[in-house]
Amino acid sequence: MQGQKELPGMLDDFLLPSDPDYAQDMYVIGIQEGCPDRREWEIRLQETLGPHYVMLHAAAHGVLYLSVFLRRDLIWFCSEVECATVTTRIVSQIKTKGALGICFTFFGTSFLFITSHFTSGDGKVPERVLDYHKTIQALALPRNIPDTNPYRSSASDVTTRFDNVFWFGDFNFRLDENREVVEQILSRGQETDVSKLLQHDQLLKEMVSGSIFKGFQEAPILFRPSYKFDVGQDTYDSTSKQRTPSYTDRVIYRSRHKDEIHVVKYSSCPGIRTSDHRPVYGLFRVKVRPGRDNIPLAAGQFDRELYLMGIKRRITRELQQKQALKDQKSSTVCSIS
């Protein structure tokens, strides 16, 4: 979010994509360089998602934010929620680089969600790989929630301790190609074959080599690079730095069980222009196993104050929209005598 105080006018394109023909059970939103007013951001999320969803948990690590919203009737089948953080840039007073993880068991399936902001810079691939390894070793989860399959867990890799892991954020991996070549490929418009760009993607190269995100998968990328834009514009970096457009923002996943995560949609939101990044989202269908009797349940807890504030704003907005529509439809007939 580039630390912008201004929030997007509408979040519907991000949270409510039109492709699926069914309601989602769970939303997990990770933010890097979040806005100064984190509470305002969470209220906006609640307002957008509406009364059928509640915020199960939210956490922050400096300007890394992570929020979990669940369909309201499903909160009784969720365990207690645990969170942990990792800082990768010790010298910084404000924590901008690092990782934030949230875990819980939903019915009988354990989930881990991690949002990260890795080291920036075109050539700093080794530093980003180190950020990854520090995160999987230092993220202390789970603590009290029983591991659903401890025989497949590793003390040195947090991602092995859960049935399903979703890891997303600004990984900062770039395209190893000069700006002119990338622009030439992108100049073909929306029909651009981005596979030619992805041949130069640093993250894909590292994943193939096995140096990072072992066991993880990523859905095919069919959208244009999400970084770096002029704020408020659809043009890539026009400053003197002329940064190469890149796929810095990613969503990847892994599962203990084969074929239990299916990708429905993987895309970006070109209409949200309040940052130099475009939001990226993944929509997944995940198999959930039957509940367990040894899981400490959350007892239906959620942020009720946030819920009421968000719904109140939503009702107010809908009333204003109806009034505006009514005013448009009404007409005045002027008679001249």
N, C-alpha and C positions, 0 to 999 in steps of 0.2 A: 504493500500500500504506500510505500515511499514516505511513511510518516505523515501523510497528508491529513490535515484537519478536516478538509472537505470530504464527505462520503459520497459515493455514487447516488444519483437521484433515484434510481430504481435498481433493485437487485434481482428482479424476476428472471432475467436471462441467465443469471448465474445459478440461482437456487431452484428455479422452476422451468427447466428446459422443456420444450414442447414435444420432444421425441417420444418419451414413454407414454403409454396409455393407461398407466396405473400410478397410484400414489406411492411415494417412497416410505420405507419404514424408519430410516435413519439418515440423518445428515451430520457430517463431520466437516467442520470448516477450519482450515488452518491459515493463519495470516503471518506474513513476515513484514517487519517494519510497520507495525500496526499504527492506527491513528492514535492521537494522544488520549482520547476519551474512549477507553475500552468498553465501558458500560453502554455508551451510546451505540457502539457497533453491535453489541449483543441485543439491544432493544430493537435495532433495525432488522436483525436476523429474525427475531421473534415476530415482529410486525409483518415481515414478508412471508414467513412460513404459515402464519395464521393459527387459529385456535386448536387445531388437531395435533399440534406438536408442542412439546415442552423441552426446556433446556435441562438435560440430565446433569451436565457438568460443564464447567468452563475453567480454564487455567491459563496462566501467562508466565512467560519467562522473559523478562525485559520487554521487548516489543514483538516477541513471538506470542501469538494468541491461538488457542485451540478451543473450539466449542462443539459440544455434542448435543444434538437435538434428536428426540425420539418421538415416534407416534405416541400420543397420550395414553392409548389403551395398552401399550406394550411395556410401560415402565415397571409393572409388577413382575416381569420376567427377566429383569436385569439385576446383576450383582452390584455390590458396592463398587464404586469407581476409585481407581488409584492413579496417581500421576507422578511423574519424575522429570527432572531436567538435566541437561548437560550443557556446560559452557565450553565453547571451543576457542573463544578469543578472550583470554584472561585479562589483557591490558585495558580492555574497553570498560569505561565507567557504566555505560548503558549497554545492556546485553542485547546485541543485534545479531550475533552469530552463535549458533548452537542448535539444540534440539529440545523439543517438548513432547513427552509421550503421555498418552492416556490409555488405560486398559480396563477391561471389564469382561464379564462372561454374560452372554445373551442366550437365554435358554441354556443349552449345554455346550455352546461354542464360545471359545475365548477369542477376544479381539484385542489387537494393539494398534493404535493410531499414533503415528509420529509425524510432526511437522518440523522441518529443518531449514536453516539458512546456512549454507556452506560458504567457505572463503571465496571472495570475488576475485576477478582478474583473469584475463584471457589465458595466460600460460600457467596458472597455478593448479594444475591437475593434481600433482602429488599432495598439495595441501588439502584439497577437497577429499581425496582418498583417505587422508589421515583423519579428517573430520568424521567421515563415515565410521572408521574403525574405532575411534574414541567413543562415538555414540553407542555402538552395539555393545561395547565392553562396559561402559559406565552408566548406562540407563538402568537404574535399579528397580526393575519390575519383573514379575509381580512380587508383592511383599506378603500380603495376607490371603489373597485369592488363590485357591488351589490350582495348580497346573493340571490341565485336563489330560496331559500325556507326558509325564515327567521323564519317561524313558527316551524321549526324542529331544530333550532339552539340553542346552549347553550352557555352562557357567560363563562362557566368554562371548556369548552372542544372544542378546535379549530377544532377537526376532525368532529364535528357535523355540521359545517358551510359550508360544501362542498358536492356536489353530489357524488364525488368519491375521495377516499384518498388512496394513496400508501405510505407506510412507510417502509423504508429499511435501512440496515446498519449493523454495528457490535453491536448487542444487548448484546453480551458477556454472554448470558445464556449458561450454561454448561450441561454436562451429569453427573448426580449424580450416578456415578458408578466408580469402580476402574479401573485403566489402563489395568490390566491383563484381566479382563472380556471383556472390549471393544475390545481389540486386538484380543481376541479369536474369537469374533463374526466377526470382520473385516477380519480375516485370511482366510475366505472362498472365497475371491476374489471378482470379480465384481458382482457375483450373490448373494452377502450378503443380507440377509433380514434385512434391517435397521430398520424395525418396532420394533425389539427387543431392539435396542438402544434408540429409541424414547420414550419407556416406562419410561426412566429415564431422559427425557429432561426437564430442569427447566422451559423453556418458555411455553411449552405445559401445564405443570401442573398449572402454574400461570394463563394462559388464561382460562383453565377449571374452576378454582376457582373464576374467575371474578375479580381478583385483578389488571389486566393489559390488555390493548388492548380490551376493551369492544366493541363488535359489529364487531370486525375484524375477518378475515378468513386467513388461509394459505393453499396453495395448498399442496397436499400430498408430503412428502419428499421421494424421491427415490434415492438420491445420497448419497455418503459417506460424513462423516464430513469434513467441509471446514477448520478446525483449529485443531491442530497447527502443521504445517509442518516445517521441516528443509528447509531453503531457498535454492531453486534450486534443491530440491530433492522431491521424492514421499514418503519419510518416515516421519512418525509422530515424534514429538519432541524426539530427542535422547540425549538431554542435561540431566544434573543431575536432573533437575526439573521434567522430565518425565510427562509433562502435558497430561491429558486425552483428546483424540480427541473429538471435540464437534461441534455442529451446532451453532456457534456464529453468523453467517452471514445469515440474513433472509430477505424475502420480504413478507409483509403482506398487506392486503387491506380491505377496507370496502366501502359500497355503501348505499346511502339513499334509493335506489330503488332495489327491489329484482330481482335477476338474470340479472343484467345489466353488471356484470363483469364475463367473462368466462376465465378460465386459459387455455392457449395453451401449455405452457411449463414452467417447474420450475426445474432448474438444476444448476450445477456448471461447472467451466472450469478447469479441471485437468491439462491442458497443459500450463497454465500461472503460472510460478513458481518463480516469482520475489519477493514474499512476503511469510510470514509464514501462510497467508490465501490464499485460492483459491477463485477467484471471483464467486459470485452467481448472477443469473439473473432470472427474471420472464418475461414471454411473455404473454400478455393479449389481449383479444378482448373485447372492451367496447362499449356499446350503447351510441350514442351521440344524444342529443335532438336538435331540430331546434334552430336557432340563435335568439337572443333577440335584441331589438332596444335600450335598456337602458345600454348596455355594452360599456365602453370606449375601442375602438379598438386600437391595437398596430400599426396600419397604415403600416404594412409590414416591420417593423423594425427588423433588425438582425445584427449580428456582421460581417460586410462586409470585414473588414480587415482580420479577422480570416478565413473567407471563401476563400479568394484569396490565403492566405498562405497555407492552407490545400490542396486546389485543385492543386496549383503549385507543392507541394511536391508529390501529388498523381501521377500527370502526369510524373514527373521526375522518380519516382519509377517504373512506368509502362514501361517507355522507357528503363530503365536499365534492367528490367526483360526481355523485348523483345530482347534486345541486347545480354543478357546472353544466352537466348534460341537459338538465331541465331548462336552464337559462338559454342554452343554445337552441333548444327546440321551440321555445316561446318566441313569438314575433309580435311586433307592434305595427298596427296599421295606422298610417297618418292620413288624415283627410285634409284637403286644401280647399277652402271655400273662397 
